[in-house]
Amino acid sequence: MAGIRLDAFTGRYAQRTAGMTASEIRALFAVASRPEVVSLAGGMPYTTALPLDAVGSLMSDLIARNGPAALQYGSGQGDPVLRELICDVMALEGVIGSPDDVTVTVGSQQALDLITRIFIDPGDVILAEAPSYVGALGTFASYQADVVHVPMDAEGLVPEALREAIAQVQASGRTAKFLYTIPNFHNPAGTSLSDPRRDEVLQICVEAGLLVIEDNPYGLLGFEGPPTPAIRARGGENHVIYLGSFSKTFAPGLRVGWVLAPHAVREKLVLASEASVLCPPALNQMIVSEYLTTQDWQGQVAVFQKLYQERRDAMLNALTSMMPSGTTWTHPTGGFYVWTTLPAGLDAKVMQPRAITARVAYVPGIGFYADGQGQRELRLSYCFPEPARIEEGVRRLAGVVEAELELLQTFGPSFSERITGATTPSPGLA
């Protein structure tokens, strides 16, 4: 009926809510969780591999021994015991930090929110890899930041492209506030920043006075040797804010992450966190501390590494044997994801409903860009399904791609371009 508004509060919302939209991943959740659908979409850790009996026992013992404190309010900065243990975890990647400079957060997602809140005014520039983590892009959009993407290739962020992006932003009369990067087993690209490039990227940012936000949830989940030293570990103590999380190495449901920041920044992070959540959950922090001190958690990380490597191999083998010619993909050496580029003329977003009909789910690439790129790209996740399930999912996906190519051949490129729009992928990732 005329005059009826679906949302009576439309005129009251803040302007920044205009940038708040559902992510491509969340929009898929209801469909992808159906048992008949092989989901290669979500990046859910395989928590079934945890020693669940032992975890249950330590939680019970914790409540029996220290329940009043575990169920009470805590410090806005986070539990001191856990902050010390976090420093031990970071040391495995060469990061040396003081517990005084660690702020515990409700997952590293809250860390992203806090950092953006204290540094970004509407219209400020953030540099981010192309593609980039969808959760970060959503946070940046909610604070009305202007994201400028920096290209990647098989070795990660391209240093020369970073120099060019910084120069272009400066030429426009603006200054980028920070570079947001995931150097290890990138989400969604699956690539890792090479060792020499880590030093070069840090040097470029130091010379430009550009802060680096190093987001590292996957760093301990590599398949080939010990972890590569973090950017923060290369003399970046005053130039790098380091984000970590227990979501990938322990339990995402506990929502425990952290930020290691220069001392002055830490003060503002704590104030912003207290204004947001008052304090991170004391019980969850104590559970993580108990797990780190009573369980062979590094042995469990090794279990995850082996498990995810087997699933990575299953996905790469299936892609190699089943996907049509013209399809390319990255070859991750750790983490959860393979970044795939479809043959020319296809659009992953347009193809998605047909894939769901074929009972396979993926995440279209456009969700990982702030500027409309990614039509030919998609993210495939291998962390949760069993290897046989991964192979079946790729088989279904390959069938959908083949059917799309037949349509393209039948109706010609002009028809496809009207449906899909731009078809140029980001260079060099596959």
C-alpha positions as a printed Julia matrix, in Angstrom:
430×3 Matrix{Float64}:
  0.0     0.0     0.0
  1.15    3.53   -0.76
  2.67    5.39    2.16
  3.69    2.31    4.16
  7.36    2.12    5.03
  8.98   -1.23    5.78
 11.26    0.44    8.32
  9.71    3.2    10.4
 13.15    4.27   11.63
 14.65    4.99    8.21
 15.0     8.7     8.83
 16.69    8.23   12.2
 19.69    6.07   11.37
 23.2     7.51   11.31
 24.7     8.08    7.87
 27.35    5.41    8.46
 24.69    2.67    8.5
 24.39    3.08    4.73
 27.62    1.13    4.39
 26.42   -1.74    6.58
 25.46   -4.71    4.41
 25.41   -8.46    4.91
 28.66  -10.12    3.86
 28.68  -12.63    1.02
 29.52  -15.32    3.58
 26.72  -14.52    6.03
 24.23  -14.29    3.21
 25.1   -17.89    2.31
 24.89  -19.32    5.81
 21.32  -20.63    5.8
 21.74  -22.37    2.45
 25.29  -23.61    2.95
 24.43  -25.24    6.28
 21.86  -27.57    4.71
 23.17  -31.17    4.86
 22.59  -31.88    1.16
 24.82  -28.92    0.18
 28.58  -29.39    0.08
 29.79  -26.14    1.59
 33.15  -24.92    0.36
 32.16  -21.48    1.58
 32.63  -20.89    5.31
 36.02  -20.94    7.03
 34.96  -22.93   10.08
 37.82  -24.64   11.95
 37.44  -28.4    12.42
 36.81  -28.29   16.18
 35.87  -32.0    16.22
 39.62  -32.69   16.12
 40.09  -31.08   19.55
 40.49  -33.27   22.67
 36.92  -32.49   23.68
 36.91  -34.72   26.78
 39.99  -32.97   28.12
 38.58  -29.55   27.3
 35.34  -30.42   29.06
 37.24  -31.58   32.13
 39.39  -28.48   32.35
 36.3   -26.28   32.08
 34.61  -28.23   34.89
 37.73  -28.09   37.05
 38.08  -24.37   36.39
 34.57  -23.6    37.62
 34.95  -25.85   40.65
 38.3   -24.31   41.59
 37.91  -20.68   40.57
 34.26  -20.19   39.66
 33.63  -16.88   41.48
 36.44  -15.14   39.59
 35.66  -16.85   36.28
 32.04  -15.69   36.45
 32.87  -12.14   37.56
 33.7    -8.93   35.7
 37.34   -8.63   34.67
 39.91   -6.15   33.46
 39.12   -4.07   30.4
 42.57   -4.88   29.05
 42.18   -8.6    29.64
 43.34  -11.16   32.18
 47.04  -10.66   33.1
 47.76  -14.4    33.08
 46.38  -14.79   29.56
 48.29  -11.74   28.33
 51.54  -13.34   29.49
 50.64  -16.6    27.74
 49.8   -14.67   24.55
 53.35  -13.3    24.55
 54.62  -16.9    24.63
 52.4   -17.77   21.66
 53.57  -14.78   19.63
 57.21  -15.63   20.34
 56.82  -18.71   18.12
 56.73  -16.28   15.17
 59.5   -14.06   16.47
 57.23  -11.43   17.99
 58.56  -10.09   21.29
 56.08   -8.07   23.29
 55.22   -7.08   26.82
 51.98   -8.27   28.46
 51.41   -4.6    29.29
 51.04   -3.85   25.58
 48.59   -6.69   24.88
 44.86   -6.01   24.85
 42.53   -9.01   24.86
 39.57   -8.64   22.52
 36.35  -10.46   21.68
 37.97  -12.22   18.74
 40.31  -10.37   16.4
 37.19   -8.97   14.72
 36.67   -6.67   17.69
 40.33   -5.72   17.42
 39.69   -4.57   13.85
 36.73   -2.53   15.02
 38.68   -0.89   17.84
 41.64    0.0    15.62
 39.38    1.46   12.95
 37.43    3.4    15.56
 40.49    5.1    17.04
 42.24    5.88   13.75
 39.6     6.48   11.08
 37.4     9.48   10.42
 34.84    9.37    7.58
 36.63    9.64    4.25
 40.05    8.56    5.55
 42.05    6.19    3.34
 42.97    2.62    4.25
 45.26    0.57    2.03
 44.34   -3.11    1.81
 45.36   -6.04   -0.35
 43.27   -6.97   -3.38
 41.41   -9.11   -2.44
 41.02   -8.61    1.31
 39.23  -10.15    4.29
 35.51   -9.54    4.03
 35.13   -8.88    7.78
 37.73   -6.15    7.66
 36.1    -4.53    4.65
 32.77   -4.54    6.47
 34.33   -2.83    9.47
 36.08   -0.24    7.32
 32.82    0.5     5.51
 30.95    0.94    8.79
 33.35    3.74    9.73
 33.05    5.27    6.24
 36.66    4.69    5.26
 37.82    4.86    1.65
 39.61    1.57    0.89
 42.31    1.66   -1.79
 43.34   -1.82   -2.9
 46.94   -2.89   -3.52
 47.5    -5.77   -5.97
 48.89   -9.15   -4.93
 50.62  -11.95   -6.79
 51.76  -15.46   -5.85
 54.24  -13.98   -3.33
 51.66  -11.78   -1.65
 51.42   -8.0    -1.58
 53.45   -6.42   -4.41
 55.87   -3.86   -2.91
 56.09   -1.69   -6.03
 52.29   -1.56   -6.19
 52.29   -0.45   -2.54
 54.68    2.39   -3.37
 52.45    3.43   -6.26
 49.3     3.31   -4.12
 50.89    5.48   -1.43
 52.05    7.98   -4.07
 48.64    8.09   -5.74
 46.88    8.74   -2.44
 49.36   11.52   -1.62
 48.92   13.01   -5.1
 45.19   13.25   -4.42
 45.94   15.4    -1.39
 45.21   12.7     1.17
 47.26   10.46    3.46
 46.54    6.79    4.07
 46.07    6.05    7.78
 47.29    2.46    7.67
 47.99   -0.62    5.58
 45.86   -3.64    6.46
 47.56   -6.92    5.56
 47.21  -10.67    6.19
 50.74  -11.9     5.42
 50.26  -15.57    6.31
 47.96  -17.89    4.33
 45.83  -15.0     3.24
 42.06  -14.94    3.58
 40.8   -15.24    0.88
 43.77  -15.53   -1.5
 45.59  -18.39    0.24
 48.97  -16.82   -0.6
 51.72  -15.79    1.85
 53.94  -12.75    1.77
 57.46  -13.92    0.89
 60.24  -13.43    3.42
 62.13  -10.74    1.48
 58.94   -8.83    0.77
 58.1    -8.62    4.48
 61.2    -6.53    5.09
 60.54   -4.43    1.99
 56.89   -3.77    2.86
 57.87   -2.71    6.37
 60.59   -0.41    5.02
 58.18    1.21    2.56
 55.63    1.85    5.31
 58.22    3.2     7.75
 59.56    5.61    5.12
 56.02    6.75    4.31
 55.0     7.09    7.96
 52.32    4.49    7.35
 51.08    2.29   10.18
 50.86   -1.46    9.45
 47.98   -3.57   10.78
 49.28   -7.15   10.65
 46.34   -9.57   10.98
 47.68  -13.05   11.66
 45.06  -15.66   12.63
 46.58  -18.45   10.5
 50.31  -18.05   11.11
 50.79  -21.29   13.08
 48.84  -23.38   10.56
 51.53  -23.75    7.91
 52.25  -27.05    6.19
 55.91  -26.54    5.26
 58.34  -25.97    8.09
 58.41  -23.49   10.98
 56.49  -20.21   10.87
 57.97  -17.31    8.93
 58.87  -14.43   11.28
 56.09  -11.88   11.42
 56.37   -8.35   10.03
 56.19   -7.11   13.62
 59.28   -9.23   14.42
 61.44   -7.34   11.89
 62.03   -4.14   13.82
 58.45   -3.01   13.5
 57.68   -2.5    17.18
 56.8     1.17   16.7
 55.21    0.79   13.28
 53.15   -2.43   13.41
 49.98   -3.3    15.31
 49.74   -7.08   15.49
 46.43   -8.96   15.68
 46.09  -12.58   16.81
 43.34  -15.02   17.63
 42.68  -18.4    19.27
 39.79  -19.01   16.89
 41.86  -21.02   14.4
 44.19  -22.86   16.81
 41.68  -23.6    19.57
 38.0   -22.62   19.68
 36.29  -19.89   17.66
 33.21  -20.11   19.89
 35.15  -18.65   22.81
 35.82  -15.45   20.82
 39.23  -14.67   22.29
 41.67  -12.58   20.29
 44.23   -9.9    21.02
 46.1    -6.81   19.87
 49.77   -6.06   20.47
 50.27   -2.33   19.97
 52.71    0.44   20.86
 52.05    1.6    24.39
 50.29    4.86   23.55
 47.98    3.08   21.1
 47.26    0.39   23.7
 45.89    3.02   26.07
 43.33    4.15   23.51
 42.46    0.56   22.58
 41.63   -0.24   26.2
 39.45    2.86   26.53
 37.63    2.02   23.31
 37.17   -1.59   24.4
 35.78   -0.58   27.78
 33.31    1.71   26.03
 32.26   -1.17   23.78
 32.1    -4.3    25.96
 33.32   -3.1    29.39
 35.59   -6.15   29.56
 36.2    -9.32   27.54
 34.53  -12.42   29.09
 36.6   -13.58   32.07
 35.41  -17.19   31.82
 36.46  -17.55   28.19
 39.86  -16.06   28.88
 40.45  -18.42   31.8
 39.44  -21.4    29.65
 42.04  -20.42   27.07
 44.66  -19.97   29.81
 43.86  -23.4    31.26
 44.08  -24.96   27.82
 47.47  -23.38   27.13
 48.92  -24.42   30.5
 47.44  -27.91   30.96
 47.18  -29.3    27.41
 49.71  -30.07   24.68
 48.36  -27.23   22.61
 51.32  -27.15   20.24
 50.82  -30.86   19.62
 47.18  -30.08   18.83
 48.29  -27.41   16.36
 50.37  -30.1    14.65
 47.23  -32.27   14.44
 45.4   -29.39   12.76
 48.3   -28.82   10.37
 48.23  -32.42    9.19
 44.45  -32.49    8.93
 44.23  -29.26    6.93
 47.1   -30.28    4.68
 45.27  -33.48    3.76
 42.18  -31.45    2.92
 44.19  -28.88    0.99
 45.68  -31.71   -1.04
 42.24  -33.19   -1.68
 41.01  -29.85   -3.0
 44.02  -29.14   -5.21
 43.97  -32.66   -6.66
 40.24  -32.39   -7.37
 40.62  -28.99   -9.0
 43.46  -30.3   -11.17
 41.56  -33.36  -12.34
 38.06  -31.91  -12.69
 37.97  -28.18  -13.42
 37.59  -27.05  -17.05
 40.47  -25.53  -18.96
 40.88  -21.82  -18.3
 40.24  -22.15  -14.56
 43.17  -21.23  -12.32
 43.76  -21.27   -8.57
 46.31  -20.5    -5.89
 48.37  -23.16   -4.1
 48.31  -22.36   -0.37
 51.04  -23.67    1.93
 48.85  -23.29    5.01
 45.59  -21.88    6.28
 42.08  -22.59    5.0
 41.54  -21.21    1.48
 42.08  -21.63   -2.25
 41.38  -18.58   -4.45
 39.97  -19.59   -7.82
 39.61  -17.64  -11.06
 36.99  -18.8   -13.55
 37.46  -18.92  -17.33
 36.98  -15.65  -19.18
 33.36  -14.64  -19.64
 32.02  -16.22  -16.45
 30.79  -14.44  -13.32
 30.97  -16.2    -9.95
 28.1   -14.16   -8.47
 25.79  -14.81  -11.43
 26.74  -18.49  -11.36
 26.09  -18.87   -7.64
 22.35  -19.72   -7.75
 23.06  -22.48  -10.25
 25.77  -23.82   -7.97
 23.37  -23.89   -5.02
 20.88  -25.77   -7.22
 23.71  -28.25   -7.89
 24.18  -28.45   -4.09
 27.58  -26.84   -3.75
 28.37  -23.51   -2.08
 31.29  -21.09   -2.45
 31.86  -17.4    -1.78
 31.87  -15.08   -4.83
 34.95  -12.93   -5.17
 33.2    -9.56   -5.24
 32.67   -9.78   -1.47
 36.42   -9.46   -0.94
 36.81   -6.14   -2.72
 35.64   -2.65   -1.84
 35.57   -1.45   -5.45
 33.55   -3.99   -7.44
 36.4    -6.23   -8.6
 36.31  -10.0    -8.44
 33.55  -11.03  -10.85
 35.5   -14.02  -12.14
 36.86  -15.03   -8.75
 35.63  -17.16   -5.88
 36.89  -18.47   -2.55
 36.92  -22.19   -1.77
 37.43  -23.37    1.8
 38.85  -26.81    2.61
 39.09  -26.62    6.41
 35.77  -28.17    7.45
 34.59  -30.85    4.96
 36.1   -34.34    4.92
 38.38  -35.0     1.9
 35.77  -37.15    0.11
 33.22  -34.39    0.63
 35.65  -31.83   -0.79
 36.15  -33.96   -3.9
 32.39  -34.27   -4.36
 31.97  -30.52   -3.93
 34.59  -29.78   -6.57
 32.96  -32.32   -8.9
 29.64  -30.5    -8.57
 31.29  -27.12   -9.02
 33.14  -28.3   -12.13
 29.84  -29.43  -13.62
 28.35  -25.99  -13.02
 31.33  -24.26  -14.63
 31.15  -26.58  -17.65
 27.45  -25.81  -18.06
 28.19  -22.08  -17.88
 30.85  -22.42  -20.54
 28.39  -24.25  -22.8
 25.93  -21.38  -22.41
 28.7   -18.92  -23.22
 29.65  -20.89  -26.32
 26.01  -21.14  -27.43
 25.05  -17.5   -26.97
 28.42  -15.88  -27.56
 30.5   -13.37  -25.6
 28.17  -10.43  -26.18
 25.37  -12.23  -24.34
 27.72  -13.15  -21.5
 29.03   -9.62  -21.14
 25.5    -8.27  -20.79
 24.91  -10.74  -17.96
 28.28  -10.62  -16.19
 29.72   -7.17  -16.83
 33.48   -6.8   -16.3
 35.45  -10.01  -16.58
 39.02   -9.0   -15.81
 40.43  -10.76  -12.71
 43.07   -9.47  -10.35
 46.47  -10.26  -11.91
 48.92  -12.85  -10.76
 47.17  -14.66   -7.9
 46.65  -18.01   -9.55
